[in-house]
Amino acid sequence: MSDPLQPPLKKNPQKRTVSPTRPPEGRSRAALGLTAAAAEGRFALQCCAECGAVQYPPRDACSTCLSTELPWRDVSPKGTLIADTFIRATTSLYFRDRLPWRTGTVQLDLGPSVICHVHGDCEKGARVVLLNRLDRAGQGVLIATPEKRTPNMQDDPQLRAMSSDPNYRRVLITDARTPNAPALAKALRTAGAAHVFVGEGETWRPYPERAALESLGVEFLPLDVTDTSSVNRMAAEYGSKVDILINNARFLRPGGVLARGDTGFARDEIEVNYLGLMRLAQAFGPAMCARTGDGVNSAVAWVNILAATSLSNSPEMGCFSASQSAARALSQSLRGEFRSAGLRVMNTYVGPTEDDWHQPLPPPKVTANALARDVIKGLTDGLEDVYCGDVAKDMADKYRRDPKVLERELTMGGEA
């Protein structure tokens, strides 16, 4: 049984500070499918389109019939741990600070044998479930976990190294005025967050969410994502204390280009949804990247809450969706820029939410509690892409299959 995670101790200035490092990241082009599946928390392997043989490790031709048609498919992750060992010496700087490290061989029920990381609660010869996770280099790796959940399972050091678990970490929610802020703060508290900061712009103006946030014991910070000075001041004071940043700030008004008649609201949407993200990244990003090796409360994740229509635009929310698409493109750039430090960028794509601006749209709607629950699960599983609500999941599925068909459906181009 895994030992429960202990609260982080104050740093000893006489001890070496662990530098941000990455595990070995060399991969073949064929193996990128494993990483793509890990980003969404799926266990997928190559399956031969000709003979059906499941392949591992990833390859360019089937090991059975030599066919080059090897699509990635979600498959059963169950198997048996047939061998294990502890690595106690290595030339890798990343693993040198984390030894001993357990590895082993799992015989999958589907056939292939897999060399993988091994959870501390797995016993040799026991049934296990393989998880496909992103390591700190952003590459897909496999870790064997017990078939049945064990106490403190999530606190295993190897599994935690592949997650962004909020437990004992300090979290900044950027906008207290957004209706989802109280639900996010409550979910973070329940998940064990050590401290929750909440950004509050225009502190003189009352809003209904404040009372709920006060009852949760959060710390309010004067933060306005449209004001560069405000963002820089908060980053200078609190940037070194933030382990997870959740950017939930957004400006939303319905309507497409022709319905607007001017560019006033569009400027506000870009100012908050796109430039606000850029200001936050420029101010908080460097300090968070410098702290990804800090152990129990290291900086681990940057979360952007985006509309699902950032994948493909919908005229009902056309201009807002355009600003969300810009934010999505910017987050992909940040994912590359943060990668050298191992700081993960997680995009949470949300369908229509239960608020005033989405009232004209038909159900299903996403509640604040559902969004908070998916954000916490995404952090705990170390994901890069989370789809919240039936609409977002349906859009993501169609986007993977054929983006043009999704565009036609949303813009009613295929209407008879």
RODO-2510 file (C-alpha; in nm, 4 decimals, decimal comma):
residues 416
     n   res          X          Y          Z
     1     m     0,0000     0,0000     0,0000
     2     s     0,1315     0,3448    -0,0952
     3     d     0,2283     0,5736     0,1887
     4     p     0,0068     0,8815     0,2178
     5     l     0,1613     1,1956     0,0748
     6     q     0,3196     1,4145     0,3418
     7     p     0,2809     1,7949     0,3545
     8     p     0,5779     1,9722     0,1921
     9     l     0,8475     2,0934     0,4288
    10     k     1,0024     2,4368     0,4191
    11     k     1,3037     2,4491     0,1925
    12     n     1,6436     2,4001     0,3528
    13     p     1,8667     2,6703     0,1997
    14     q     2,1725     2,4489     0,2588
    15     k     2,0374     2,1717     0,0386
    16     r     2,0571     2,1608    -0,3397
    17     t     1,7530     2,2882    -0,5257
    18     v     1,6412     2,0331    -0,7826
    19     s     1,6645     2,1862    -1,1297
    20     p     1,3828     2,1398    -1,3820
    21     t     1,4764     1,8401    -1,5971
    22     r     1,2967     1,6153    -1,8444
    23     p     1,2980     1,2387    -1,8836
    24     p     1,4469     1,0981    -2,2065
    25     e     1,2183     1,2022    -2,4904
    26     g     1,3443     1,0356    -2,8057
    27     r     1,0516     0,8764    -2,9920
    28     s     0,9838     0,7534    -3,3432
    29     r     0,7200     0,9223    -3,5556
    30     a     0,5108     0,6059    -3,5275
    31     a     0,5040     0,6428    -3,1474
    32     l     0,3364     0,9851    -3,1597
    33     g    -0,0013     0,8103    -3,1689
    34     l     0,0664     0,6850    -2,8157
    35     t     0,1340     1,0418    -2,7014
    36     a    -0,1800     1,1731    -2,8728
    37     a    -0,3912     0,9138    -2,6897
    38     a    -0,2182     0,9885    -2,3573
    39     a    -0,3016     1,3579    -2,3943
    40     e    -0,6709     1,2632    -2,3732
    41     g    -0,6327     0,9808    -2,1190
    42     r    -0,7010     0,6969    -2,3652
    43     f    -0,5211     0,3618    -2,3866
    44     a    -0,4682     0,3017    -2,7573
    45     l    -0,2377     0,0719    -2,9532
    46     q    -0,1829     0,0059    -3,3222
    47     c    -0,4102    -0,2625    -3,4671
    48     c    -0,3355    -0,4107    -3,8075
    49     a    -0,6145    -0,3378    -4,0551
    50     e    -0,5315    -0,6576    -4,2477
    51     c    -0,4883    -0,9312    -3,9844
    52     g    -0,6067    -0,7535    -3,6680
    53     a    -0,2847    -0,8149    -3,4703
    54     v    -0,2251    -0,5661    -3,1879
    55     q     0,1189    -0,4047    -3,2082
    56     y     0,3658    -0,2929    -2,9420
    57     p     0,6041    -0,1177    -2,9515
    58     p     0,4745     0,1226    -3,2209
    59     r     0,6061     0,0402    -3,5678
    60     d     0,5660     0,1135    -3,9369
    61     a     0,4686    -0,2370    -4,0485
    62     c     0,2694    -0,5199    -3,8894
    63     s     0,4893    -0,7743    -3,7096
    64     t     0,2618    -1,0553    -3,8340
    65     c     0,1716    -0,9773    -4,1970
    66     l     0,3909    -0,6729    -4,2774
    67     s     0,0919    -0,4562    -4,3649
    68     t     0,1568    -0,0826    -4,3308
    69     e    -0,2051    -0,0078    -4,2388
    70     l    -0,1786     0,0261    -3,8585
    71     p    -0,4504     0,2589    -3,7254
    72     w    -0,4542     0,3452    -3,3549
    73     r    -0,7536     0,2063    -3,1659
    74     d    -0,8675     0,2097    -2,8024
    75     v    -0,8057    -0,1386    -2,6608
    76     s    -0,8206    -0,3223    -2,3289
    77     p    -0,5396    -0,2145    -2,0909
    78     k    -0,5512    -0,5276    -1,8725
    79     g    -0,2687    -0,7745    -1,8287
    80     t    -0,0377    -0,9549    -1,5848
    81     l     0,2868    -0,8271    -1,4301
    82     i     0,5320    -1,1069    -1,5129
    83     a     0,8611    -0,9420    -1,4063
    84     d     0,9813    -0,6302    -1,2239
    85     t     1,2998    -0,4608    -1,1014
    86     f     1,4214    -0,1371    -0,9418
    87     i     1,6587     0,0906    -1,1292
    88     r     1,9116     0,2296    -0,8800
    89     a     2,1693     0,3906    -1,1090
    90     t     2,1224     0,5913    -1,4284
    91     t     2,2866     0,8512    -1,6499
    92     s     1,9537     1,0366    -1,6877
    93     l     1,9513     1,3597    -1,4847
    94     y     1,5731     1,3401    -1,4445
    95     f     1,5664     0,9889    -1,2974
    96     r     1,8861     1,0405    -1,0953
    97     d     1,6920     1,2708    -0,8592
    98     r     1,4063     1,0190    -0,8285
    99     l     1,5761     0,6815    -0,7761
   100     p     1,4956     0,4033    -0,7055
   101     w     1,2515     0,3723    -0,9967
   102     r     1,0443     0,0585    -1,0521
   103     t     0,9998    -0,0926    -1,3977
   104     g     0,8724    -0,4253    -1,5232
   105     t     0,7179    -0,6348    -1,7988
   106     v     0,3430    -0,6754    -1,8442
   107     q     0,1869    -0,9466    -2,0595
   108     l    -0,1242    -0,7858    -2,2085
   109     d    -0,4360    -0,9976    -2,2494
   110     l    -0,4322    -0,8865    -2,6134
   111     g    -0,0939    -1,0498    -2,6755
   112     p     0,2018    -0,8065    -2,6702
   113     s     0,4475    -0,7838    -2,3817
   114     v     0,5155    -0,4294    -2,2614
   115     i     0,8134    -0,2922    -2,0669
   116     c     0,6727    -0,0119    -1,8542
   117     h     0,6852     0,1841    -1,5304
   118     v     0,5324    -0,0034    -1,2349
   119     h     0,3212     0,1364    -0,9508
   120     g     0,4476     0,0548    -0,6020
   121     d     0,1306    -0,1351    -0,5071
   122     c     0,1574    -0,3876    -0,7915
   123     e     0,2689    -0,7395    -0,6940
   124     k     0,4628    -0,9653    -0,9267
   125     g     0,2283    -1,2114    -1,0976
   126     a    -0,0762    -0,9986    -1,0155
   127     r    -0,3359    -0,8621    -1,2543
   128     v    -0,2706    -0,4996    -1,3516
   129     v    -0,4187    -0,2202    -1,5590
   130     l    -0,1891    -0,0190    -1,7841
   131     l    -0,2384     0,3580    -1,7870
   132     n    -0,1205     0,5671    -2,0797
   133     r     0,0193     0,8866    -1,9281
   134     l     0,2245     1,1863    -2,0368
   135     d     0,5621     1,2153    -1,8709
   136     r     0,7260     1,5508    -1,7958
   137     a     0,8762     1,5593    -2,1445
   138     g     0,5235     1,5520    -2,2859
   139     q     0,5639     1,2020    -2,4303
   140     g     0,3279     0,9082    -2,3846
   141     v     0,4506     0,6404    -2,1405
   142     l     0,2852     0,3346    -1,9855
   143     i     0,2591     0,2618    -1,6142
   144     a     0,1175    -0,0565    -1,4596
   145     t    -0,1294     0,0019    -1,1748
   146     p    -0,3237    -0,2408    -0,9505
   147     e    -0,6396    -0,3843    -1,1042
   148     k    -0,8323    -0,2789    -0,7929
   149     r    -0,7785     0,0632    -0,6427
   150     t    -0,5637     0,0681    -0,3270
   151     p    -0,5485     0,3220    -0,0411
   152     n    -0,3405     0,6316    -0,1278
   153     m    -0,2904     0,4915    -0,4785
   154     q    -0,2639     0,8386    -0,6335
   155     d     0,0222     0,9285    -0,3938
   156     d     0,2647     0,6785    -0,5478
   157     p     0,5727     0,8896    -0,6420
   158     q     0,5972     0,7481    -0,9949
   159     l     0,2288     0,8016    -1,0720
   160     r     0,2327     1,1504    -0,9180
   161     a     0,5309     1,2423    -1,1370
   162     m     0,3058     1,1844    -1,4396
   163     s     0,0079     1,3770    -1,3025
   164     s    -0,0758     1,7336    -1,2014
   165     d    -0,2580     1,6323    -0,8845
   166     p    -0,3755     1,9404    -0,6864
   167     n    -0,3089     1,7686    -0,3521
   168     y    -0,0824     1,9956    -0,1377
   169     r    -0,0439     2,2391    -0,4261
   170     r    -0,1265     2,6106    -0,4440
   171     v    -0,3704     2,7122    -0,7143
   172     l    -0,4584     3,0464    -0,8722
   173     i    -0,8038     3,0906    -1,0295
   174     t    -0,7745     3,4054    -1,2381
   175     d    -1,1324     3,5412    -1,2311
   176     a    -1,3545     3,5366    -0,9227
   177     r    -1,6466     3,6885    -1,1141
   178     t    -1,6912     3,3950    -1,3491
   179     p    -1,9870     3,1764    -1,2359
   180     n    -1,7662     2,8655    -1,2261
   181     a    -1,5182     3,0150    -0,9741
   182     p    -1,6896     2,8918    -0,6521
   183     a    -1,7286     2,5378    -0,7902
   184     l    -1,3641     2,5294    -0,8975
   185     a    -1,2459     2,6542    -0,5584
   186     k    -1,4607     2,4012    -0,3720
   187     a    -1,3414     2,1121    -0,5909
   188     l    -0,9789     2,2139    -0,5400
   189     r    -1,0270     2,2260    -0,1633
   190     t    -1,1833     1,8798    -0,1717
   191     a    -0,8903     1,7537    -0,3809
   192     g    -0,6471     1,8686    -0,1111
   193     a    -0,5134     2,1959    -0,2523
   194     a    -0,2990     2,3659     0,0111
   195     h    -0,4070     2,7169    -0,0849
   196     v    -0,6465     2,8685    -0,3372
   197     f    -0,5875     3,2209    -0,4683
   198     v    -0,8647     3,3927    -0,6642
   199     g    -0,8086     3,6939    -0,8883
   200     e    -1,0582     3,9756    -0,8443
   201     g    -1,0883     4,2674    -1,0848
   202     e    -1,2803     4,5881    -1,0068
   203     t    -1,2896     4,5092    -0,6349
   204     w    -1,5334     4,7955    -0,5716
   205     r    -1,8089     4,6305    -0,7783
   206     p    -2,0167     4,3612    -0,5979
   207     y    -2,0938     4,0237    -0,7551
   208     p    -2,2931     3,7187    -0,6373
   209     e    -2,0041     3,4675    -0,6371
   210     r    -1,8032     3,6487    -0,3676
   211     a    -1,9998     3,5216    -0,0672
   212     a    -1,9586     3,1603    -0,1787
   213     l    -1,5859     3,2103    -0,2323
   214     e    -1,5435     3,3737     0,1092
   215     s    -1,7034     3,0715     0,2768
   216     l    -1,4382     2,8483     0,1170
   217     g    -1,1500     3,0410     0,2742
   218     v    -0,9823     3,1483    -0,0495
   219     e    -0,7392     3,4405    -0,0686
   220     f    -0,8530     3,7234    -0,2959
   221     l    -0,5927     3,8993    -0,5087
   222     p    -0,6517     4,2212    -0,7059
   223     l    -0,6001     4,0824    -1,0563
   224     d    -0,7354     4,2191    -1,3850
   225     v    -0,6220     4,0213    -1,6909
   226     t    -0,6842     4,3251    -1,9143
   227     d    -0,4358     4,5370    -1,7144
   228     t    -0,0697     4,4527    -1,7726
   229     s     0,0410     4,6384    -1,4590
   230     s    -0,2084     4,4483    -1,2439
   231     v    -0,0943     4,1116    -1,3811
   232     n     0,2750     4,1970    -1,3406
   233     r     0,2281     4,3162    -0,9804
   234     m     0,0549     3,9945    -0,8805
   235     a     0,3125     3,7803    -1,0592
   236     a     0,5970     3,9607    -0,8858
   237     e     0,4431     3,8898    -0,5451
   238     y     0,2746     3,5521    -0,5972
   239     g     0,4308     3,3995    -0,9092
   240     s     0,6725     3,1871    -0,7054
   241     k     0,3822     3,0543    -0,4951
   242     v     0,1578     2,9296    -0,7765
   243     d     0,1811     2,5595    -0,8613
   244     i    -0,1297     2,5395    -1,0823
   245     l    -0,2843     2,8326    -1,2698
   246     i    -0,6444     2,8001    -1,3907
   247     n    -0,7358     3,0709    -1,6395
   248     n    -1,1160     3,0893    -1,6293
   249     a    -1,1388     3,4568    -1,7313
   250     r    -1,3556     3,5180    -2,0342
   251     f    -1,5687     3,7838    -2,1994
   252     l    -1,8693     3,6499    -2,3895
   253     r    -2,1407     3,8091    -2,5973
   254     p    -2,3576     3,6150    -2,8463
   255     g    -2,3720     3,6931    -3,2149
   256     g    -2,1717     3,6602    -3,5332
   257     v    -2,0047     3,9211    -3,7510
   258     l    -2,3161     4,0632    -3,9191
   259     a    -2,5238     4,0621    -3,5984
   260     r    -2,2700     4,2778    -3,4166
   261     g    -2,2698     4,5845    -3,6381
   262     d    -1,9459     4,7116    -3,4802
   263     t    -1,6223     4,5802    -3,3293
   264     g    -1,6663     4,6974    -2,9685
   265     f    -1,7509     4,3642    -2,8079
   266     a    -1,5015     4,1852    -3,0341
   267     r    -1,2220     4,4033    -2,8951
   268     d    -1,3276     4,3147    -2,5399
   269     e    -1,3320     3,9432    -2,6275
   270     i    -0,9819     3,9588    -2,7716
   271     e    -0,8622     4,1723    -2,4793
   272     v    -0,9787     3,9199    -2,2181
   273     n    -0,9799     3,5833    -2,3943
   274     y    -0,6603     3,6141    -2,6002
   275     l    -0,4453     3,9012    -2,4757
   276     g    -0,5397     3,8227    -2,1157
   277     l    -0,3924     3,4749    -2,1587
   278     m    -0,0794     3,6241    -2,3129
   279     r    -0,0328     3,8687    -2,0227
   280     l    -0,0732     3,5908    -1,7674
   281     a     0,1757     3,3669    -1,9495
   282     q     0,4366     3,6408    -1,9809
   283     a     0,4055     3,7318    -1,6127
   284     f     0,3535     3,3964    -1,4364
   285     g     0,5105     3,1557    -1,6879
   286     p     0,8831     3,2096    -1,6132
   287     a     0,8467     3,1658    -1,2359
   288     m     0,6339     2,8539    -1,2761
   289     c     0,8787     2,7039    -1,5272
   290     a     1,1616     2,7574    -1,2785
   291     r     0,9792     2,5585    -1,0084
   292     t     0,8866     2,2342    -1,1845
   293     g     1,1487     2,0429    -0,9842
   294     d     1,0296     2,1485    -0,6372
   295     g     0,8989     1,8097    -0,5248
   296     v     0,5592     1,7706    -0,3560
   297     n     0,4455     2,1252    -0,4342
   298     s     0,6266     2,1812    -0,7623
   299     a     0,4669     2,3884    -1,0370
   300     v     0,2922     2,1384    -1,2634
   301     a     0,0097     2,2747    -1,4781
   302     w    -0,1394     2,5669    -1,6641
   303     v    -0,5129     2,5221    -1,7296
   304     n    -0,7125     2,7104    -1,9929
   305     i    -1,0920     2,6836    -1,9921
   306     l    -1,2039     2,7225    -2,3535
   307     a    -1,5309     2,6954    -2,5411
   308     a    -1,5731     2,3785    -2,7465
   309     t    -1,6511     2,6033    -3,0440
   310     s    -1,2821     2,6988    -3,0459
   311     l    -1,2417     2,3717    -3,2409
   312     s    -1,4863     2,4813    -3,5104
   313     n    -1,6889     2,8021    -3,5082
   314     s    -2,0650     2,8387    -3,4679
   315     p    -2,2387     3,1565    -3,5984
   316     e    -2,4545     3,1901    -3,2829
   317     m    -2,1358     3,2677    -3,0884
   318     g    -1,9208     3,3530    -3,3900
   319     c    -1,7036     3,6383    -3,2649
   320     f    -1,6616     3,4932    -2,9158
   321     s    -1,5638     3,1577    -3,0680
   322     a    -1,3063     3,3333    -3,2875
   323     s    -1,1401     3,4775    -2,9757
   324     q    -1,1463     3,1310    -2,8173
   325     s    -0,9818     2,9847    -3,1274
   326     a    -0,7087     3,2475    -3,0953
   327     a    -0,6619     3,1491    -2,7295
   328     r    -0,6448     2,7821    -2,8298
   329     a    -0,3733     2,8562    -3,0870
   330     l    -0,1828     3,0570    -2,8261
   331     s    -0,2090     2,7727    -2,5744
   332     q    -0,0542     2,5370    -2,8301
   333     s     0,2387     2,7762    -2,8593
   334     l     0,2689     2,7864    -2,4792
   335     r     0,2662     2,4070    -2,4716
   336     g     0,5807     2,4116    -2,6833
   337     e     0,7413     2,6962    -2,4882
   338     f     0,6716     2,5401    -2,1462
   339     r     0,7791     2,1941    -2,2601
   340     s     1,1497     2,2466    -2,1868
   341     a     1,0616     2,2953    -1,8180
   342     g     0,8020     2,0157    -1,7999
   343     l     0,5134     2,2541    -1,7206
   344     r     0,1952     2,1009    -1,8639
   345     v    -0,0710     2,3014    -2,0504
   346     m    -0,4191     2,1517    -2,0118
   347     n    -0,7024     2,2819    -2,2298
   348     t    -1,0532     2,2132    -2,1024
   349     y    -1,3061     2,2402    -2,3852
   350     v    -1,6545     2,3155    -2,2536
   351     g    -1,9908     2,2923    -2,4267
   352     p    -2,2692     2,5477    -2,3654
   353     t    -2,2691     2,6363    -1,9961
   354     e    -2,5579     2,6926    -1,7563
   355     d    -2,5457     3,0745    -1,7552
   356     d    -2,7373     3,3760    -1,8845
   357     w    -2,5481     3,4065    -2,2137
   358     h    -2,6240     3,0482    -2,3204
   359     q    -2,9928     3,0485    -2,2233
   360     p    -3,1175     3,0680    -2,5868
   361     l    -2,9281     2,7499    -2,6765
   362     p    -3,0948     2,4096    -2,6293
   363     p    -2,9713     2,1559    -2,3724
   364     p    -2,7605     1,9748    -2,2748
   365     k    -2,5759     2,2418    -2,0733
   366     v    -2,2649     2,2102    -1,8574
   367     t    -2,3035     2,3025    -1,4908
   368     a    -2,0246     2,4668    -1,2907
   369     n    -1,9905     2,1561    -1,0742
   370     a    -1,9505     1,9313    -1,3790
   371     l    -1,6802     2,1603    -1,5171
   372     a    -1,4952     2,1648    -1,1839
   373     r    -1,5142     1,7860    -1,1587
   374     d    -1,3656     1,7405    -1,5066
   375     v    -1,0873     1,9922    -1,4395
   376     i    -0,9823     1,8068    -1,1233
   377     k    -0,9943     1,4693    -1,2999
   378     g    -0,7888     1,6072    -1,5887
   379     l    -0,5263     1,7397    -1,3476
   380     t    -0,5176     1,4154    -1,1492
   381     d    -0,4733     1,2117    -1,4689
   382     g    -0,2140     1,4525    -1,6107
   383     l    -0,4072     1,5220    -1,9317
   384     e    -0,3528     1,7874    -2,1989
   385     d    -0,7026     1,7899    -2,3479
   386     v    -1,0272     1,7525    -2,1514
   387     y    -1,3746     1,7609    -2,3108
   388     c    -1,6485     1,8656    -2,0705
   389     g    -2,0126     1,7946    -2,1512
   390     d    -2,1869     1,5935    -2,4216
   391     v    -2,1641     1,8720    -2,6795
   392     a    -1,7883     1,9117    -2,6379
   393     k    -1,7294     1,5348    -2,6514
   394     d    -1,9438     1,5017    -2,9648
   395     m    -1,7618     1,7913    -3,1318
   396     a    -1,4217     1,6454    -3,0422
   397     d    -1,5162     1,3076    -3,1885
   398     k    -1,6346     1,4652    -3,5134
   399     y    -1,3316     1,6953    -3,5258
   400     r    -1,0981     1,3929    -3,5103
   401     r    -1,2848     1,2161    -3,7908
   402     d    -1,3393     1,5051    -4,0340
   403     p    -1,3053     1,8746    -3,9392
   404     k    -1,4771     1,9825    -4,2620
   405     v    -1,7900     1,7808    -4,1850
   406     l    -1,8040     1,9385    -3,8385
   407     e    -1,7664     2,2854    -3,9897
   408     r    -2,0526     2,2168    -4,2305
   409     e    -2,2718     2,0892    -3,9498
   410     l    -2,2095     2,3910    -3,7258
   411     t    -2,2506     2,6485    -4,0010
   412     m    -2,5556     2,4655    -4,1411
   413     g    -2,3811     2,4292    -4,4743
   414     g    -2,5242     2,0800    -4,5096
   415     e    -2,8835     2,1889    -4,4464
   416     a    -3,1260     2,0714    -4,7094
***
